[in-house]
Amino acid sequence: MASYDVIVIGAGPGGYVCAIRCAQLGLKTAIVEGRETLGGTCLNVGCIPSKALLHSTHLLHEAEHNFAHMGLKGKSPSVDWDQMKAYKDEVIGQNTGGVEFLMKKNKIDWIKGWASIPEAGKVKVGDDLHEAKNIVIASGSVPASIPGVEIDEKIVVSSTGALELPKIPKKLAVIGAGVIGLELGSVYARLGSEVTVIEYMDAVCPGMDKDVQRSFKRILEKQGLNFVMGAAVQSVETSKTKAKVKYQPKKGGDEVVLDADVVLVATGRKPYSEGLGLDALGVKMTERGQIATDDRWSTNVKGIYAIGDVIEGPMLAHKAEDEGMAVAEVIAGKHGHVNYSVIPGVVYTTPEVATVGQTEDALKAEGKKVKVGKFMFMGNARAKAVGQAEGGFVKIITDAETDRILGAAIIGPAAGDMIHELCVAMEFGASAEDVALTCHAHPTYSEAVREAALACGDGPIHS
């Protein structure tokens, strides 16, 4: 029986980062993973492969629509779908191989298989029992469906199946206008699919800043995505090669039938903790099926912790990473810290969308007096030079009295990278004036952040 200071269950971004930090802090560490490769959903069938396809198809879109205008003449490239998927798989392999190298470098044992916890301090994998002073559950999440819709990963697919379609569908129906649906919908729209996105709510990316929602939807419509908003999907009927999506307007009206070759169910994800034996252990769960934890990521069972998608909070890889490092610090007797009010969210379409902190509406609903600074990318020289100025903007929300930054949203080129300037500002309790007084290189997209900060004061320069 092997004995460890820490056994981490799950090798996704939360789990493997936690294991590395534990090892760095001098704890004898093992990680349990049943997949053939490390990295979890994110690296294998989520964040990373989808970004590879988004990049490939963005270049295709540029070649088809923008190259000639820039003086790049010639025939647009044809699509070799199998080669594009091979490129995606190569990117996956580079990243998962990198994580395996990090495990070896940090002397972390990879216990291959699926874990259960027969009792506190014990982890069973296959027929082998391992001892651990501390157990960290980082088992992640799986795609969620809706009543009347059964995922078969052939005609009706989750995000996993959407990354491996044998051919590009002529008609793709996407159920859900959240991050996953819009990213993968964009991929297939660029590849020539007729994409229809069906969303129950009245806006894309529910919960996001309303200004961003409106602009984002308009931009995606110009790119060829069709939207059916405020519609409740009743069922999906499949034949060997086709599907019929039946939906009804939630405000009332006749049922509508939409024909599709493939249906992507992008209605969110749900925590995954099956097979761990948590019920028998008496581990407390929330009403939503998440593992309940305290402010030190500890469950109600001594020595068992949980992080990432399996506990409360946004299901984001970087949130899981932060918790993984923090819980390692706690186990090592130090102070673990995660600032949940400064966790960015990004949609990797073109343009990208990035947000952090609270929205203007949420703050006003709390009765807070706010000031908003907004700057359109039409006034940004770099965005104009790359043809990404239309419709995008930077928006900063501050406390009207103190000027402290409370939230921000960016829709535009490199938004996912630019948002971090505002994350750092918020982490340090900075004011919009602090950002406005900081010199920004010209010409850069980030100048738009400074202009939005100036707009919180006397006004921007280039607007």
DAZIGI-V533180 format. One line per field, one symbol per residue. ss: DSSP state (h for helix, s for strand, l for the rest). phi: phi as a letter, one per 40 degrees, with the letter a starting at -180 (. if undefined). psi: psi as a letter, one per 40 degrees, with the letter a starting at -180 (. if undefined). Layout:
BEGIN
ss=???
phi=???
psi=???
END
This chain:
BEGIN
ss=llssssssslllhhhhhhhhhhhhllllsssssllllllhhhhhhlhhhhhhhhhhhhhhhhhhhllhhhllllllllllhhhhhhhhhhhhhhhhhhhhhhhhhlllssssllsssssllssssllsssssssssslllsssllllllllllllsslhhhhllllllllssssslllhhhhhhhhhhhhlllssssssllllllllllhhhhhhhhhhhhhlllsssslssssssssllllssssssslllllsssssslsssslllsssllllllhhhhlllslllllsllllllslllllssslhhhllllllhhhhhhhhhhhhhhhlllllllllllllsssllllssssssllhhhhhhllllssssssshhhlhhhhhlllllllsssssssllllsssssssssllhhhhhhhhhhhhhlllshhhhhllllllllllhhhhhhhhhllllllll
phi=.cbbcabbbhbcdccccdcccdcccgccbbbbacccbchgddccbbdccccccccdccccccccbbccccgbcicccccccccccccdcccdccccccccccccdcfccccchbcbbcadgbbbbgccbbcacbbbcbcgabdbbbdgbbcbgbcbbcdccccbccacccbbbbchbcdcccccccdcccchccbbbbbcccacfdgcdcccdcccccccccchcbbbbgbbccabbbbcbbabcbbbdcchhccbbbcacbbccbbhbbdbbcgcgcdccgccbcccgcccbccbgcccbdgbbaagccbchccbdccccdccccccccccgbbcbbcccbbcbbbccbccbbbagccdccccccgccbbbbbbccccbcccccbgbccgcabbbbbcccbgccbaaabbicfdcccccdcccdcccgccccdcccccbcbcbccdcccccccccbchccca
psi=hihidhhhhhfaddddddddddddeehhiihhheidiieaddddfbdddddddddddddddddddddddeegiihiiihgdddddddddddddddddddddddddefhhhhhahiigdihehhhhbehhiihdhhhhfeaiiiiaihehhhefcdhiaddddefhdihidhhhhhhfaddddddddddddeeihhhhhhdieiigheihdddddddddddddeehihhifhhhdihhiadeiihhhihheeiiiiihhiidihhhffaiiiheiedfddddfhhiideeihhiaeefhaehhehiiiadeaiihghdddddddddddddddeeahihhgeeghiihhfahiihhiiaiiddddddeeihihhhhhiedehdddddeffdheiihhhhihddeehheiihhhahfdddddddddddddefiidddddehhhihhideddddddddeebeiidf.
END
